[in-house]
Amino acid sequence: MFSEAKSKHMPQPTADLPTENKEHRIFINDQGEGTFICPACNKGVIRDLSQFSHVQAAVRLKCKCSCGNDYRVLLERRRHFRKSVNLVGMFFFQDSNGNPMKGLIKIRNISQSGIQFSVSSMPEFEVGDKLTIEFTLDDEDRSQVREAGIVQRIQSNIVGLDFETTDHYGRLGRYLFQ
């Protein structure tokens, strides 16, 4: 499926892409593999991409399908697809003295494994604290979601929260995969 260039049947890293070429995202799975699907003929192939799993910079590859189509991809090293959103919600948690606390959040993005949100000022909770968040999706039903998770990152007023479970079979799961 890929042209033979510097290495046999491997996509090749490219320089920055012109804006008119659409990049397709390839997710690297736990085995270090990625599935490449040609946008012209939908032919797919799985390739070992483990050599790129620890690269800090964005990795862009130029691919050539056996049908003759050239296309470009961006490797995603995240575990799950991240959906950009602009939603409002609330967080709830108990401080070290057991006092209940709550506050408004603005949800920036969401994935199967977690959420990134901002708060209006430096949060009083810390990395490792358990929070419950509630928010309304912007779907047709204006679905209400309530999820618990552990704070993984705090950078200024931006918070990364990993959900306690990645099994989302209800409204949130449908929303993420629509």
Secondary structure by P-SEA (a helix, b strand, c coil): cccccccccbbbbbccccccbbbbbbbbccccbbbbbcccccbbbbbbcccccccccbbbbbbbccccccbbbbbbcccbbbbbbbccbbbbbbccccbbbbbbbbbcccccccccccccccccccccbbbbbbbbbcccccbbbbbbbbbccccccbbbbbbcccccccaaaaaaac
